[in-house]
Amino acid sequence: MFNLILFGPPGSGKGTQSEKLIRKYGLKHLSTGDLLRDEISKKTILGIEAKKFIDIGQLVPDEVVIGMISSELDAHRDTGLLFDGFPRTQAQAEALDKLLKFKNSEIGVFLSLEVSEEELIKRLLNRGLTSGRTDDTNEEKIRARINEYRIKTEVVADYYSQFDKVVIVKGEGTVEEVFNTLCKEIDTRMHQK
Ligand code: B4P
């Protein structure tokens, strides 16, 4: 079983690339953003709580996200997993390690997409024109999300680099170009196993 983390700032293309990667490698897609938006649309207690944070560009509290991921892992015990947008804090990374150890599994590779701040803002404002996502509607919220990423999320890459799992990938270029680079990195790591 091969598990991977797709990492990067908001708008770096995690969701876009995940869709293609799960099809190619037969992985189960675990996007905490999608899971949270699903809870919000169903107006569950978890969704109502999460919405307060997402609407102002902040991260949802760790305990909410970790509880949600733990149930998802239980539901997909035997599938290779692609983590998209998770972990986003060091506490989430440590919790994920514990959960995977318990399943006798581990992360195969941590792929980090790099995109300039101006390009991120351009992409998200553009997505906001059609997505209906409250967190994509204006530049101030988008900058708040990027700021959360710099303060709370970037440290997650340092955490995984101590296990020699991190590969930095250029996230600019066409979707197909980025996809081909990601596939090359995954194929190399998969064949090392
Ligand atoms: P997410 O749903 O994870 O999404 P994202 O960071 O906004 O975007 P992503 O990187 O997936 O970009 P995409 O491919 O769509 O998070 C949303 C919010 O949920 C967070 O801010 C947070 O509040 C909360 N949350 C989620 N997980 C959490 C966690 N673990 N802990 C706490 N809170 C959590 O691409 C963006 C746009 O760029 C698209 O329009 C796409 O078409 C375009 N694009 C993609 N690749 C391109 C390319 N190569 N060239 C040009 N455009 C491209």
py3Dmol code that shows the C-alpha trace and the ligand (Angstrom):
import py3Dmol

protein = """\
ATOM      1  CA  MET A   1       0.000   0.000   0.000  1.00  0.00           C
ATOM      2  CA  PHE A   2       1.434   3.397  -1.024  1.00  0.00           C
ATOM      3  CA  ASN A   3       0.241   6.581   0.749  1.00  0.00           C
ATOM      4  CA  LEU A   4       1.177  10.069  -0.324  1.00  0.00           C
ATOM      5  CA  ILE A   5       0.694  13.627   0.850  1.00  0.00           C
ATOM      6  CA  LEU A   6       0.084  16.419  -1.647  1.00  0.00           C
ATOM      7  CA  PHE A   7       1.104  19.636   0.023  1.00  0.00           C
ATOM      8  CA  GLY A   8       1.205  23.335  -0.883  1.00  0.00           C
ATOM      9  CA  PRO A   9      -0.393  26.730  -0.248  1.00  0.00           C
ATOM     10  CA  PRO A  10      -4.065  27.450  -1.024  1.00  0.00           C
ATOM     11  CA  GLY A  11      -4.556  27.448  -4.776  1.00  0.00           C
ATOM     12  CA  SER A  12      -1.326  25.592  -5.552  1.00  0.00           C
ATOM     13  CA  GLY A  13      -3.290  22.902  -7.403  1.00  0.00           C
ATOM     14  CA  LYS A  14      -3.637  20.167  -4.774  1.00  0.00           C
ATOM     15  CA  GLY A  15      -7.289  19.469  -5.616  1.00  0.00           C
ATOM     16  CA  THR A  16      -6.679  19.684  -9.370  1.00  0.00           C
ATOM     17  CA  GLN A  17      -3.729  17.283  -9.331  1.00  0.00           C
ATOM     18  CA  SER A  18      -5.326  14.911  -6.797  1.00  0.00           C
ATOM     19  CA  GLU A  19      -8.192  14.169  -9.192  1.00  0.00           C
ATOM     20  CA  LYS A  20      -5.710  13.045 -11.842  1.00  0.00           C
ATOM     21  CA  LEU A  21      -3.396  11.145  -9.497  1.00  0.00           C
ATOM     22  CA  ILE A  22      -6.120   9.050  -7.865  1.00  0.00           C
ATOM     23  CA  ARG A  23      -7.295   7.932 -11.321  1.00  0.00           C
ATOM     24  CA  LYS A  24      -3.789   6.964 -12.433  1.00  0.00           C
ATOM     25  CA  TYR A  25      -2.689   5.201  -9.237  1.00  0.00           C
ATOM     26  CA  GLY A  26      -6.029   3.885  -7.911  1.00  0.00           C
ATOM     27  CA  LEU A  27      -5.690   5.743  -4.613  1.00  0.00           C
ATOM     28  CA  LYS A  28      -8.469   6.850  -2.275  1.00  0.00           C
ATOM     29  CA  HIS A  29      -8.667  10.672  -2.228  1.00  0.00           C
ATOM     30  CA  LEU A  30      -8.836  12.180   1.257  1.00  0.00           C
ATOM     31  CA  SER A  31      -9.349  15.950   0.971  1.00  0.00           C
ATOM     32  CA  THR A  32     -10.071  17.615   4.297  1.00  0.00           C
ATOM     33  CA  GLY A  33     -11.321  20.688   2.383  1.00  0.00           C
ATOM     34  CA  ASP A  34     -13.893  18.542   0.525  1.00  0.00           C
ATOM     35  CA  LEU A  35     -14.883  16.684   3.704  1.00  0.00           C
ATOM     36  CA  LEU A  36     -15.397  19.979   5.540  1.00  0.00           C
ATOM     37  CA  ARG A  37     -17.414  21.497   2.677  1.00  0.00           C
ATOM     38  CA  ASP A  38     -19.582  18.369   2.655  1.00  0.00           C
ATOM     39  CA  GLU A  39     -20.265  18.771   6.402  1.00  0.00           C
ATOM     40  CA  ILE A  40     -21.069  22.462   5.818  1.00  0.00           C
ATOM     41  CA  SER A  41     -23.540  21.706   3.039  1.00  0.00           C
ATOM     42  CA  LYS A  42     -25.291  19.130   5.264  1.00  0.00           C
ATOM     43  CA  LYS A  43     -25.359  21.689   8.113  1.00  0.00           C
ATOM     44  CA  THR A  44     -23.983  19.168  10.647  1.00  0.00           C
ATOM     45  CA  ILE A  45     -22.658  20.398  14.026  1.00  0.00           C
ATOM     46  CA  LEU A  46     -19.113  19.859  12.739  1.00  0.00           C
ATOM     47  CA  GLY A  47     -19.938  21.783   9.538  1.00  0.00           C
ATOM     48  CA  ILE A  48     -21.455  24.743  11.383  1.00  0.00           C
ATOM     49  CA  GLU A  49     -18.332  24.956  13.573  1.00  0.00           C
ATOM     50  CA  ALA A  50     -15.950  24.614  10.602  1.00  0.00           C
ATOM     51  CA  LYS A  51     -17.736  27.290   8.543  1.00  0.00           C
ATOM     52  CA  LYS A  52     -16.934  29.980  11.137  1.00  0.00           C
ATOM     53  CA  PHE A  53     -13.202  29.473  10.492  1.00  0.00           C
ATOM     54  CA  ILE A  54     -13.257  28.821   6.732  1.00  0.00           C
ATOM     55  CA  ASP A  55     -15.317  31.980   6.090  1.00  0.00           C
ATOM     56  CA  ILE A  56     -12.563  34.163   7.539  1.00  0.00           C
ATOM     57  CA  GLY A  57      -9.659  32.309   5.958  1.00  0.00           C
ATOM     58  CA  GLN A  58      -8.512  30.519   9.128  1.00  0.00           C
ATOM     59  CA  LEU A  59      -7.692  26.877   9.712  1.00  0.00           C
ATOM     60  CA  VAL A  60     -10.347  24.709  11.347  1.00  0.00           C
ATOM     61  CA  PRO A  61      -9.238  23.544  14.869  1.00  0.00           C
ATOM     62  CA  ASP A  62      -7.045  20.424  14.914  1.00  0.00           C
ATOM     63  CA  GLU A  63      -9.364  18.293  17.058  1.00  0.00           C
ATOM     64  CA  VAL A  64     -12.220  18.725  14.550  1.00  0.00           C
ATOM     65  CA  VAL A  65     -10.065  17.745  11.571  1.00  0.00           C
ATOM     66  CA  ILE A  66      -8.220  14.868  13.291  1.00  0.00           C
ATOM     67  CA  GLY A  67     -11.500  13.286  14.461  1.00  0.00           C
ATOM     68  CA  MET A  68     -12.838  13.452  10.920  1.00  0.00           C
ATOM     69  CA  ILE A  69      -9.691  11.895   9.373  1.00  0.00           C
ATOM     70  CA  SER A  70      -9.608   9.119  11.930  1.00  0.00           C
ATOM     71  CA  SER A  71     -13.117   7.973  10.908  1.00  0.00           C
ATOM     72  CA  GLU A  72     -12.142   8.138   7.218  1.00  0.00           C
ATOM     73  CA  LEU A  73      -9.052   5.977   7.794  1.00  0.00           C
ATOM     74  CA  ASP A  74     -11.176   3.373   9.536  1.00  0.00           C
ATOM     75  CA  ALA A  75     -13.517   3.312   6.557  1.00  0.00           C
ATOM     76  CA  HIS A  76     -10.679   2.750   4.040  1.00  0.00           C
ATOM     77  CA  ARG A  77      -8.377   0.326   5.801  1.00  0.00           C
ATOM     78  CA  ASP A  78      -6.942  -1.469   2.779  1.00  0.00           C
ATOM     79  CA  THR A  79      -6.627   1.289   0.180  1.00  0.00           C
ATOM     80  CA  GLY A  80      -3.576   3.422  -0.641  1.00  0.00           C
ATOM     81  CA  LEU A  81      -4.411   7.000   0.293  1.00  0.00           C
ATOM     82  CA  LEU A  82      -3.752  10.423  -1.190  1.00  0.00           C
ATOM     83  CA  PHE A  83      -3.919  13.093   1.511  1.00  0.00           C
ATOM     84  CA  ASP A  84      -4.889  16.461   0.002  1.00  0.00           C
ATOM     85  CA  GLY A  85      -4.742  19.470   2.318  1.00  0.00           C
ATOM     86  CA  PHE A  86      -3.933  17.310   5.348  1.00  0.00           C
ATOM     87  CA  PRO A  87      -1.898  17.533   7.551  1.00  0.00           C
ATOM     88  CA  ARG A  88      -1.920  21.336   7.802  1.00  0.00           C
ATOM     89  CA  THR A  89      -0.325  21.721  11.252  1.00  0.00           C
ATOM     90  CA  GLN A  90       2.386  19.880  13.162  1.00  0.00           C
ATOM     91  CA  ALA A  91      -0.249  18.482  15.564  1.00  0.00           C
ATOM     92  CA  GLN A  92      -2.141  17.019  12.583  1.00  0.00           C
ATOM     93  CA  ALA A  93       1.101  15.527  11.192  1.00  0.00           C
ATOM     94  CA  GLU A  94       1.900  13.826  14.502  1.00  0.00           C
ATOM     95  CA  ALA A  95      -1.675  12.536  14.805  1.00  0.00           C
ATOM     96  CA  LEU A  96      -1.530  11.137  11.260  1.00  0.00           C
ATOM     97  CA  ASP A  97       1.726   9.308  11.995  1.00  0.00           C
ATOM     98  CA  LYS A  98       0.144   7.671  15.037  1.00  0.00           C
ATOM     99  CA  LEU A  99      -2.961   6.646  13.099  1.00  0.00           C
ATOM    100  CA  LEU A 100      -0.899   5.164  10.247  1.00  0.00           C
ATOM    101  CA  LYS A 101       1.419   3.285  12.636  1.00  0.00           C
ATOM    102  CA  PHE A 102      -1.652   1.763  14.209  1.00  0.00           C
ATOM    103  CA  LYS A 103      -2.644   0.557  10.728  1.00  0.00           C
ATOM    104  CA  ASN A 104       0.900  -0.721  10.176  1.00  0.00           C
ATOM    105  CA  SER A 105       1.341   1.775   7.356  1.00  0.00           C
ATOM    106  CA  GLU A 106       3.323   4.943   6.545  1.00  0.00           C
ATOM    107  CA  ILE A 107       3.694   7.881   4.156  1.00  0.00           C
ATOM    108  CA  GLY A 108       5.624   6.964   0.979  1.00  0.00           C
ATOM    109  CA  VAL A 109       6.279  10.495  -0.264  1.00  0.00           C
ATOM    110  CA  PHE A 110       5.447  14.102   0.601  1.00  0.00           C
ATOM    111  CA  LEU A 111       5.053  16.169  -2.578  1.00  0.00           C
ATOM    112  CA  SER A 112       5.196  19.905  -2.022  1.00  0.00           C
ATOM    113  CA  LEU A 113       3.873  22.207  -4.780  1.00  0.00           C
ATOM    114  CA  GLU A 114       5.602  25.596  -5.047  1.00  0.00           C
ATOM    115  CA  VAL A 115       3.730  28.523  -6.601  1.00  0.00           C
ATOM    116  CA  SER A 116       4.375  32.281  -6.292  1.00  0.00           C
ATOM    117  CA  GLU A 117       2.024  34.324  -4.112  1.00  0.00           C
ATOM    118  CA  GLU A 118       0.795  36.496  -6.998  1.00  0.00           C
ATOM    119  CA  GLU A 119      -0.099  33.422  -9.056  1.00  0.00           C
ATOM    120  CA  LEU A 120      -1.968  31.897  -6.066  1.00  0.00           C
ATOM    121  CA  ILE A 121      -4.066  35.029  -5.638  1.00  0.00           C
ATOM    122  CA  LYS A 122      -4.810  35.191  -9.350  1.00  0.00           C
ATOM    123  CA  ARG A 123      -5.938  31.532  -9.450  1.00  0.00           C
ATOM    124  CA  LEU A 124      -8.146  31.751  -6.365  1.00  0.00           C
ATOM    125  CA  LEU A 125      -9.851  35.004  -7.394  1.00  0.00           C
ATOM    126  CA  ASN A 126     -10.495  33.389 -10.738  1.00  0.00           C
ATOM    127  CA  ARG A 127     -11.928  30.238  -9.136  1.00  0.00           C
ATOM    128  CA  GLY A 128     -14.073  32.487  -6.910  1.00  0.00           C
ATOM    129  CA  LEU A 129     -15.886  33.796  -9.987  1.00  0.00           C
ATOM    130  CA  THR A 130     -17.590  30.419 -10.446  1.00  0.00           C
ATOM    131  CA  SER A 131     -16.954  28.190  -7.388  1.00  0.00           C
ATOM    132  CA  GLY A 132     -19.411  29.831  -4.996  1.00  0.00           C
ATOM    133  CA  ARG A 133     -16.781  29.260  -2.291  1.00  0.00           C
ATOM    134  CA  THR A 134     -17.017  31.878   0.443  1.00  0.00           C
ATOM    135  CA  ASP A 135     -13.253  31.706   1.050  1.00  0.00           C
ATOM    136  CA  ASP A 136     -12.401  32.619  -2.577  1.00  0.00           C
ATOM    137  CA  THR A 137     -14.494  35.779  -2.793  1.00  0.00           C
ATOM    138  CA  ASN A 138     -11.987  38.506  -2.055  1.00  0.00           C
ATOM    139  CA  GLU A 139      -8.284  39.182  -1.923  1.00  0.00           C
ATOM    140  CA  GLU A 140      -8.281  39.949   1.808  1.00  0.00           C
ATOM    141  CA  LYS A 141      -9.581  36.464   2.711  1.00  0.00           C
ATOM    142  CA  ILE A 142      -7.192  34.840   0.281  1.00  0.00           C
ATOM    143  CA  ARG A 143      -4.241  36.713   1.790  1.00  0.00           C
ATOM    144  CA  ALA A 144      -5.423  35.609   5.282  1.00  0.00           C
ATOM    145  CA  ARG A 145      -5.364  31.971   4.079  1.00  0.00           C
ATOM    146  CA  ILE A 146      -1.880  32.339   2.644  1.00  0.00           C
ATOM    147  CA  ASN A 147      -0.777  33.926   5.906  1.00  0.00           C
ATOM    148  CA  GLU A 148      -2.208  30.977   7.924  1.00  0.00           C
ATOM    149  CA  TYR A 149      -0.275  28.686   5.605  1.00  0.00           C
ATOM    150  CA  ARG A 150       3.011  30.531   6.175  1.00  0.00           C
ATOM    151  CA  ILE A 151       2.548  30.595   9.972  1.00  0.00           C
ATOM    152  CA  LYS A 152       0.978  27.205  10.767  1.00  0.00           C
ATOM    153  CA  THR A 153       1.354  24.916   7.768  1.00  0.00           C
ATOM    154  CA  GLU A 154       4.827  25.394   6.283  1.00  0.00           C
ATOM    155  CA  VAL A 155       6.337  23.740   9.400  1.00  0.00           C
ATOM    156  CA  VAL A 156       4.707  20.471   8.333  1.00  0.00           C
ATOM    157  CA  ALA A 157       7.254  20.197   5.480  1.00  0.00           C
ATOM    158  CA  ASP A 158      10.095  20.549   8.024  1.00  0.00           C
ATOM    159  CA  TYR A 159       8.506  17.784  10.072  1.00  0.00           C
ATOM    160  CA  TYR A 160       8.518  15.333   7.117  1.00  0.00           C
ATOM    161  CA  SER A 161      11.975  16.338   5.891  1.00  0.00           C
ATOM    162  CA  GLN A 162      13.488  14.706   9.003  1.00  0.00           C
ATOM    163  CA  PHE A 163      12.227  11.362   7.581  1.00  0.00           C
ATOM    164  CA  ASP A 164      13.621  12.168   4.109  1.00  0.00           C
ATOM    165  CA  LYS A 165      10.165  12.140   2.515  1.00  0.00           C
ATOM    166  CA  VAL A 166       9.909  15.653   1.032  1.00  0.00           C
ATOM    167  CA  VAL A 167      10.106  16.386  -2.694  1.00  0.00           C
ATOM    168  CA  ILE A 168       9.595  19.953  -3.913  1.00  0.00           C
ATOM    169  CA  VAL A 169       7.768  20.261  -7.229  1.00  0.00           C
ATOM    170  CA  LYS A 170       7.273  23.377  -9.354  1.00  0.00           C
ATOM    171  CA  GLY A 171       3.497  23.998  -9.341  1.00  0.00           C
ATOM    172  CA  GLU A 172       3.534  26.545 -12.188  1.00  0.00           C
ATOM    173  CA  GLY A 173       3.184  25.520 -15.819  1.00  0.00           C
ATOM    174  CA  THR A 174       0.237  23.699 -17.388  1.00  0.00           C
ATOM    175  CA  VAL A 175      -1.807  21.208 -15.335  1.00  0.00           C
ATOM    176  CA  GLU A 176      -0.393  18.441 -17.550  1.00  0.00           C
ATOM    177  CA  GLU A 177       3.232  19.548 -17.025  1.00  0.00           C
ATOM    178  CA  VAL A 178       2.826  19.607 -13.237  1.00  0.00           C
ATOM    179  CA  PHE A 179       1.070  16.219 -13.363  1.00  0.00           C
ATOM    180  CA  ASN A 180       3.932  14.632 -15.344  1.00  0.00           C
ATOM    181  CA  THR A 181       6.503  15.886 -12.837  1.00  0.00           C
ATOM    182  CA  LEU A 182       4.470  14.535  -9.913  1.00  0.00           C
ATOM    183  CA  CYS A 183       4.100  11.137 -11.619  1.00  0.00           C
ATOM    184  CA  LYS A 184       7.873  10.874 -12.189  1.00  0.00           C
ATOM    185  CA  GLU A 185       8.509  11.492  -8.487  1.00  0.00           C
ATOM    186  CA  ILE A 186       5.833   9.008  -7.404  1.00  0.00           C
ATOM    187  CA  ASP A 187       7.098   6.306  -9.776  1.00  0.00           C
ATOM    188  CA  THR A 188      10.642   6.696  -8.431  1.00  0.00           C
ATOM    189  CA  ARG A 189       9.495   6.348  -4.813  1.00  0.00           C
ATOM    190  CA  MET A 190       7.060   3.504  -5.516  1.00  0.00           C
ATOM    191  CA  HIS A 191       9.764   1.441  -7.195  1.00  0.00           C
ATOM    192  CA  GLN A 192      12.129   1.965  -4.263  1.00  0.00           C
ATOM    193  CA  LYS A 193       9.670   0.126  -2.009  1.00  0.00           C
TER     194      LYS A 193
END
"""
ligand_1 = """\
53
B4P
P -8.744 23.197 0.506
O -10.046 22.712 0.056
O -7.713 22.193 0.895
O -8.280 23.971 -0.797
P -7.322 25.054 -1.315
O -6.107 25.123 -0.433
O -8.154 26.261 -1.478
O -6.886 24.754 -2.819
P -6.066 23.704 -3.713
O -4.588 23.757 -3.516
O -6.706 22.350 -3.614
O -6.283 24.358 -5.149
P -6.970 23.876 -6.484
O -6.388 22.633 -7.052
O -8.444 23.877 -6.301
O -8.909 24.194 1.771
C -9.981 25.103 1.990
C -10.093 25.554 3.455
O -10.570 24.443 4.296
C -8.798 25.980 4.166
O -8.479 27.341 3.941
C -9.132 25.706 5.669
O -9.894 26.738 6.254
C -9.993 24.453 5.626
N -9.181 23.224 5.822
C -8.980 22.245 4.883
N -8.188 21.271 5.387
C -7.861 21.642 6.655
C -7.055 21.041 7.681
N -6.391 19.887 7.481
N -6.933 21.684 8.878
C -7.580 22.859 9.095
N -8.355 23.481 8.162
C -8.507 22.873 6.964
O -6.557 25.048 -7.482
C -6.989 26.371 -7.324
C -7.314 26.991 -8.674
O -6.163 27.020 -9.508
C -8.384 26.222 -9.455
O -9.293 27.129 -9.997
C -7.595 25.494 -10.554
O -8.354 25.319 -11.727
C -6.429 26.427 -10.769
N -5.218 25.700 -11.168
C -4.756 24.522 -10.650
N -3.609 24.160 -11.258
C -3.306 25.157 -12.172
C -2.229 25.372 -13.107
N -1.212 24.498 -13.242
N -2.258 26.508 -13.842
C -3.258 27.395 -13.725
N -4.319 27.245 -12.882
C -4.331 26.134 -12.102
"""
view = py3Dmol.view(width=600, height=400)
view.addModel(protein, "pdb")
view.setStyle({"model": 0}, {"cartoon": {"style": "trace"}})
view.addModel(ligand_1, "xyz")
view.setStyle({"model": 1}, {"stick": {}})
view.zoomTo()
view.show()
